[in-house]
Amino acid sequence: MVDRLNDAEKIVKDMEKETELSKVEELIKENKISFEKQGKQYRVRLLNLSEKEELDMLRRKKFGQLIKDKDILLEKELIATYLERGINISEIDDQIKKLDVEDIDVQIKLGESLSKNEGETIFKGYKDQIQDLRTQKQVLRAQKILLLEFCLENQLLNYVAQIITYLSLDELKDDKWQRMFLSLEDFQNYKDESIINKAGEYSMLLQYL
Amino acid sequence: MNNIYDNLIELAKSIHSQNLFTAAKEINGIRLFKNIFDFSRLQEIYLSYLYTFDTINQDMVIDKISEHVLDDKIYWDAYMLWKRKHTNKTENKDNNKKDLKLIPGKTIKFPKGS
């Protein structure tokens, strides 16, 4: 009886996995990601040509605003300002590069070991070394991201990500998909951040910045 | 959907997707996506995984590499990196052999593809 229950549980899990995979297969074929929030259906999709033109126009407009603002520094200006205060970002870059070289070196050893089928214990040893190197790199990258968060380039990238979400988010109304926001102002004033965040995450999977 | 990225890898690894990928490579007219250009980021990532697992599956049969290569992202990335480096090395060796120096100082370059 216990065996049958275990089998049944496994079959249900396999079926769930199959359903998940066929959903992903559909979204790859269609280039559209749908999701549900509070009983309503939403989706994000690739931008069409006119939306891409709108994105480009808004990006240029924003760049014009940012470059005129004396309080917003370019990345290289911000790096120079940090250096004056004793924080050397190029040292962080050098450390990351050094770890990258080590990472590639261990990866090649692991690759060779896998090709010669040297055994799980050896693979695991290399894997642990790689994971350790990557953790160190992640810490350094996070430091750098935090330090450069407010430079002009990053502000522009964040803005572009927002605009892509604004342009690519549709909602299902009366069985028809339509743009959720028809004006940028409506999008920026929208209260439910959870929908915007979800849509933002999905739109970045489809679209390059 | 839990994690689209993980599911994408699972899908690319599946026998069903690998069969379709092989068929699409060999039979003209079989398409993996509805669009034939303007690929999304997700589609490009999916294609690269299809290629990775196709290569690994072939190497497991032909070169008898470890089956553990499919266990972990770190394993398959490392194997593909090593393979690329290894293949480049072999190709460079072969290219050097193709050009002959019959007269000192003069290299005879054989025409390619004729």
Interface residues (C-beta under 8 A of the other chain):
Chain A: K17 E20 L21 K23 V24 E25 L27 I28 K29 E30 N31 I33 F35 L46 I104 V106 Q107 I108 L110 G111 E112 L114 S115 N117 E118 E120 F123 Y126 K127 I130 Q131 Y202 M204 L205 L206 Q207 Y208
Chain B: M1 N2 I4 Y5 N7 L8 E10 L11 S14 S17 L32 F33 K34 N35 D38 S40 R41 L42 Q43 Y46 D59 D63 K64 I65 S66 H68 V69 D72 I74 Y75 D77 A78 Y79 M80 L81 W82 K83 K85 H86
